[in-house]
């Protein structure tokens, strides 16, 4: 999983730069945290178990890149990642999600990652099995062919000299090639596929059971139920997809997947806790009544998870000692110091993210691999319409987004989605009825001003802005 080619902190920042503009301090800290995991895994003595990750608290307004940094970090590391919102959790004893569910979500992600990796490794063997099943449905082998099956004809002068078995094998080889090339993907065949298991256990317990017990009971009952299969008439193209899933699953050892997934989640898992400021005492008045009653309780429930504890999941027990926790919040009303001291101590690295400037907006529209401009170009490109943005139109869009954020509410880069949508909606509507294929659409500064002038003039922008 980890090798000497693992990215250095500079390389990690360089990868993040492809998608996120600015926020150098935040990128530097998460890059160090990620590299430290590799370093810990290569510590040879018992000190390896003692080294704990430095969890990070990101402080910054909405839309400045907090979530995107954490999500991209997980992709770079090929690590299980889950994002949760602290405001969704409630103290034990209240109705709502308990904090341990975030760890169960992480393990689920880890199992999916490992399972997919195993599927890729057995794909060739599984595809061979799928071909055999489809061939058996199309042309049963001679030993299985019913007596009244039609005689197979081969356009070959040697056909008469061949035995039935040889003729059958020759025909199967020819059809195997057609299956591989997709030549007969539209032909329909009848196959047996596994019927989805019933979810009857979902109502059991009537609220008297906790989440773990419910998961374990459902898992146990699904294993006890006999696997049913049913006949379906599908195209060969569809059969390939359905059967590949089933055949891959047969070739994978799920016990091995579970063990590997638990280790992966324990050593490389990243949990991103958003809106942590919403459970700080200062985020409401009164502190002990109404919606605030369980805020400190949620923090105290979070504490053992972040400190390191054993959590039961349906795949086994996971230890949270070395999971990296990244918390984030705007902290407009509350302050980081409003969190309980024990929880503050568990997030020793504090990073303040900067509000986006005009130039940042311009760079966001122009540079990232997934820039909004590139997304819209790809969308219209699918209909053979060429869309291009002049440099001054990007400057105008950046200026407009920055101005609206100052006038109304600062929602960061998310403002660009609204502005771009308002700008391009008419064009998207007119393709292909009014704007034909192979047309070229150029977005200029004048067009931006014309289409979006109403947004700037109207001081009450709630009609236009989400």
HUHU-V336597 format. One record per residue. RES is the residue in three letters. OMEGA is omega as a letter, one per 30 degrees, with the letter a starting at -180 (* if undefined). D_FIRST is the distance of its C-alpha to the first C-alpha in whole Angstrom. Layout:
res & omega & d_first
RES & OMEGA & D_FIRST
RES & OMEGA & D_FIRST
//
This chain:
res & omega & d_first
UNK & l & 0
UNK & l & 4
UNK & a & 7
UNK & l & 10
UNK & l & 11
UNK & a & 9
UNK & l & 13
UNK & l & 15
UNK & l & 18
UNK & l & 20
UNK & l & 18
UNK & l & 17
UNK & l & 21
UNK & l & 21
UNK & l & 19
UNK & a & 21
UNK & a & 24
UNK & a & 24
UNK & a & 25
UNK & a & 26
UNK & l & 29
UNK & l & 30
UNK & a & 29
UNK & a & 28
UNK & l & 28
UNK & a & 25
UNK & a & 23
UNK & a & 23
UNK & a & 22
UNK & l & 19
UNK & l & 18
UNK & a & 18
UNK & a & 17
UNK & l & 14
UNK & l & 14
UNK & l & 15
UNK & l & 12
UNK & a & 10
UNK & a & 13
UNK & a & 13
UNK & a & 10
UNK & l & 12
UNK & a & 15
UNK & a & 16
UNK & a & 19
UNK & l & 20
UNK & a & 20
UNK & a & 17
UNK & a & 18
UNK & a & 21
UNK & a & 19
UNK & a & 19
UNK & l & 18
UNK & a & 21
UNK & a & 22
UNK & l & 24
UNK & l & 27
UNK & a & 28
UNK & a & 32
UNK & a & 33
UNK & l & 35
UNK & l & 34
UNK & l & 33
UNK & l & 32
UNK & a & 28
UNK & a & 26
UNK & a & 25
UNK & l & 24
UNK & a & 22
UNK & a & 20
UNK & l & 19
UNK & l & 18
UNK & l & 16
UNK & l & 14
UNK & l & 14
UNK & a & 13
UNK & a & 10
UNK & a & 9
UNK & l & 10
UNK & a & 13
UNK & l & 16
UNK & l & 19
UNK & l & 23
UNK & l & 26
UNK & a & 29
UNK & a & 31
UNK & l & 34
UNK & a & 33
UNK & l & 33
UNK & l & 36
UNK & l & 37
UNK & a & 37
UNK & l & 40
UNK & l & 40
UNK & l & 39
UNK & a & 36
UNK & l & 32
UNK & a & 31
UNK & a & 28
UNK & a & 26
UNK & l & 26
UNK & l & 23
UNK & l & 21
UNK & l & 22
UNK & a & 21
UNK & l & 18
UNK & l & 17
UNK & l & 18
UNK & a & 16
UNK & l & 13
UNK & l & 15
UNK & l & 16
UNK & a & 12
UNK & a & 11
UNK & l & 15
UNK & l & 15
UNK & l & 12
UNK & l & 13
UNK & l & 17
UNK & a & 16
UNK & l & 15
UNK & a & 18
UNK & a & 20
UNK & a & 22
UNK & a & 23
UNK & l & 24
UNK & l & 26
UNK & l & 28
UNK & l & 29
UNK & l & 30
UNK & a & 32
UNK & a & 34
UNK & a & 35
UNK & l & 36
UNK & l & 38
UNK & l & 39
UNK & a & 41
UNK & a & 42
UNK & a & 44
UNK & l & 44
UNK & a & 44
UNK & a & 47
UNK & l & 47
UNK & a & 46
UNK & l & 48
UNK & a & 51
UNK & a & 55
UNK & l & 56
UNK & a & 53
UNK & l & 54
UNK & a & 54
UNK & a & 51
UNK & l & 53
UNK & l & 51
UNK & a & 53
UNK & a & 53
UNK & l & 57
UNK & a & 55
UNK & a & 54
UNK & a & 57
UNK & a & 56
UNK & l & 53
UNK & l & 53
UNK & a & 51
UNK & a & 48
UNK & l & 48
UNK & l & 49
UNK & a & 46
UNK & l & 43
UNK & l & 44
UNK & l & 45
UNK & l & 41
UNK & a & 40
UNK & a & 41
UNK & l & 40
UNK & l & 37
UNK & l & 37
UNK & l & 38
UNK & a & 36
UNK & a & 33
UNK & a & 35
UNK & a & 35
UNK & a & 39
UNK & a & 40
UNK & a & 38
UNK & a & 41
UNK & a & 42
UNK & l & 42
UNK & l & 41
UNK & l & 41
UNK & l & 38
UNK & l & 37
UNK & a & 34
UNK & l & 33
UNK & l & 35
UNK & a & 33
UNK & l & 34
UNK & l & 37
UNK & a & 36
UNK & a & 39
UNK & a & 37
UNK & a & 37
UNK & a & 40
UNK & l & 40
UNK & l & 41
UNK & l & 43
UNK & a & 41
UNK & a & 41
UNK & l & 38
UNK & a & 35
UNK & a & 32
UNK & a & 29
UNK & l & 32
UNK & l & 33
UNK & a & 29
UNK & l & 29
UNK & l & 33
UNK & l & 32
UNK & a & 29
UNK & a & 31
UNK & l & 34
UNK & l & 32
UNK & a & 31
UNK & a & 34
UNK & l & 36
UNK & l & 36
UNK & a & 34
UNK & l & 37
UNK & l & 37
UNK & a & 39
UNK & l & 41
UNK & l & 40
UNK & a & 42
UNK & l & 39
UNK & a & 39
UNK & l & 37
UNK & l & 34
UNK & l & 34
UNK & l & 34
UNK & a & 31
UNK & a & 29
UNK & a & 30
UNK & l & 29
UNK & l & 26
UNK & a & 25
UNK & a & 26
UNK & l & 26
UNK & a & 22
UNK & l & 22
UNK & a & 24
UNK & a & 21
UNK & l & 19
UNK & a & 19
UNK & l & 19
UNK & l & 18
UNK & l & 15
UNK & a & 14
UNK & a & 16
UNK & a & 14
UNK & a & 10
UNK & l & 12
UNK & l & 14
UNK & a & 11
UNK & a & 9
UNK & a & 12
UNK & a & 13
UNK & a & 10
UNK & a & 10
UNK & l & 13
UNK & l & 16
UNK & a & 19
UNK & a & 22
UNK & a & 25
UNK & l & 28
UNK & a & 32
UNK & l & 31
UNK & a & 35
UNK & l & 36
UNK & l & 36
UNK & a & 37
UNK & a & 41
UNK & a & 43
UNK & l & 42
UNK & a & 45
UNK & l & 48
UNK & l & 49
UNK & a & 46
UNK & l & 47
UNK & l & 49
UNK & a & 48
UNK & a & 44
UNK & a & 43
UNK & a & 44
UNK & a & 40
UNK & a & 38
UNK & l & 38
UNK & l & 37
UNK & l & 34
UNK & a & 33
UNK & l & 34
UNK & l & 32
UNK & a & 29
UNK & a & 29
UNK & l & 28
UNK & a & 25
UNK & l & 24
UNK & a & 25
UNK & l & 23
UNK & l & 24
UNK & a & 23
UNK & l & 23
UNK & l & 24
UNK & a & 23
UNK & l & 24
UNK & a & 20
UNK & a & 21
UNK & l & 21
UNK & l & 19
UNK & a & 19
UNK & a & 19
UNK & a & 19
UNK & l & 16
UNK & l & 16
UNK & l & 17
UNK & l & 20
UNK & l & 22
UNK & a & 26
UNK & l & 28
UNK & l & 32
UNK & a & 35
UNK & l & 37
UNK & a & 40
UNK & l & 42
UNK & l & 40
UNK & l & 39
UNK & a & 35
UNK & l & 38
UNK & l & 39
UNK & a & 36
UNK & a & 36
UNK & a & 36
UNK & a & 33
UNK & l & 31
UNK & a & 32
UNK & a & 30
UNK & l & 27
UNK & a & 27
UNK & a & 27
UNK & l & 26
UNK & a & 29
UNK & l & 29
UNK & l & 32
UNK & a & 31
UNK & l & 34
UNK & a & 37
UNK & l & 36
UNK & l & 39
UNK & a & 41
UNK & l & 39
UNK & l & 36
UNK & l & 37
UNK & a & 38
UNK & a & 35
UNK & l & 33
UNK & a & 35
UNK & a & 35
UNK & a & 31
UNK & l & 28
UNK & a & 27
UNK & a & 28
UNK & a & 31
UNK & l & 34
UNK & a & 36
UNK & l & 33
UNK & l & 33
UNK & l & 37
UNK & l & 37
UNK & l & 34
UNK & a & 36
UNK & l & 40
UNK & l & 38
UNK & l & 38
UNK & l & 41
UNK & l & 42
UNK & a & 43
UNK & l & 42
UNK & l & 42
UNK & a & 42
UNK & l & 42
UNK & a & 44
UNK & a & 43
UNK & l & 46
UNK & l & 45
UNK & l & 42
UNK & a & 44
UNK & l & 46
UNK & l & 43
UNK & a & 42
UNK & a & 45
UNK & a & 46
UNK & l & 42
UNK & a & 43
UNK & a & 47
UNK & l & 46
UNK & l & 43
UNK & a & 46
UNK & a & 49
UNK & a & 47
UNK & a & 44
UNK & l & 41
UNK & l & 38
UNK & a & 36
UNK & l & 35
UNK & l & 35
UNK & a & 39
UNK & l & 38
UNK & a & 37
UNK & a & 41
UNK & a & 42
UNK & l & 41
UNK & l & 42
UNK & a & 45
UNK & a & 45
UNK & a & 44
UNK & a & 45
UNK & l & 49
UNK & l & 47
UNK & l & 44
UNK & a & 47
UNK & l & 49
UNK & g & 47
UNK & a & 48
UNK & a & 51
UNK & l & 53
UNK & a & 50
UNK & l & 50
UNK & a & 47
UNK & l & 47
UNK & l & 48
UNK & a & 47
UNK & a & 47
UNK & l & 47
UNK & a & 46
UNK & l & 48
UNK & a & 49
UNK & a & 53
UNK & l & 51
UNK & a & 49
UNK & a & 52
UNK & a & 54
UNK & a & 51
UNK & a & 50
UNK & a & 53
UNK & a & 54
UNK & a & 51
UNK & a & 52
UNK & a & 56
UNK & a & 55
UNK & l & 54
UNK & a & 53
UNK & a & 50
UNK & l & 49
UNK & a & 51
UNK & a & 48
UNK & l & 45
UNK & * & 43
//
